[in-house]
């Protein structure tokens, strides 16, 4: 039973969903562009209200190009909205979509301005736009930094939402920042367990269902948020390269003492994944369970439990960027309440536990029923494991 209490982590997975137009994500905090397969921050001037500890930002949220790099790094260090791959938008070094300054839709910001928001040359986006404009807030009538440098190296491409122009700006200028990340955050999922050593083995299986190669980084992070070293992989991250229709496995063998944490993955569109856990106990055959993925953005999860002759363990995860209190309501087969409990979780933290060991839930022993895990803000993901001695299996949850 000690191992049940120790095993907990989660895997954040991102994939894309093809559809049309701009789509709100994360309760309106982000906006997904299905054309470019990128997700924009909905607050177009976040830096004015949150510097994330970065020096050199003025009261209007503007900063030099080097400060913009530092601010993006701080954004990722804080795993803002649950992600660590925010970046500055890109601009082609030579944008073939235009012959001069206006009408340049080849860059990510130009595409957003002209094609997604209905902006017009020589007019502010606040004055001329379509209904997608309401998905964003705080657009500045000023320039925004790009990640791309012109040939001279002393400047970087900027885009002005004040008039739809694209031009090079000196890197010491103070300019606004609109972060973006590759992929669709709305398809993010959670697998709330990953552990190796101390009798446990974990593996991740990936398959590419598309006709194009795919490549992505798998990052291993401890429960406390620091990088988790996986000796078998030689570090806290590894790159997975998939050929068209190819498959791959990433393994964390049972070696040494128990290590646990979570794995952050941004999957390209068309790449599927699942986890496998194996427990090794001397004198008996190894036991395995396949673990399904869950949404990282649901606010409620319900799972069915059976503690008559079994033990139900759970890994409860807060995959969001805000602290949450998970309220757990446990009912019996007749729908009557057995007990309630609450679990506070910091951002991107998790808790492993035998369910009936949580305060208020001891009445589960010898009974069957359902358990609902709910948060009023942020998100929650829950994985159940049913143990019968050394044998175990996963218990999927129904999410809302």
Secondary structure, 3 states (H helix, E strand, C coil): CHHHHHCCCCEEEECCCCCCCEEEEHHHCEEEECCCCEEEECECCHHHCCCCCCCCCCCCCCECHHHHHHHHHHHHHCCHHHCCCCECECCCCCCCCCCCCECCCCCHHHHHHHHHCCCCCCCCCCCCCCHHHHHCECCCCCEEEEEEECCCCCEEEEEECCCCEEEEEECCCCEECCCEEECCHHHCEEECCCEEECCEEEEEEEEECCCCCEEEEEEEEECCCCECCEHHHCECEEEEEECCCCEEEEEECCCCCCEEEEEEEECCCCEEEEEEEEECCCCCCCEEEEECCEECCCCEEEEEEECCCCEEEEEEEECCCCCEEEEEEEEECCCCEEEEEEEEECCCEEEEEEHHHCCCCHHHCCCEEEEEEECCCCCCEEEEEEEECCEEEEECCEEC
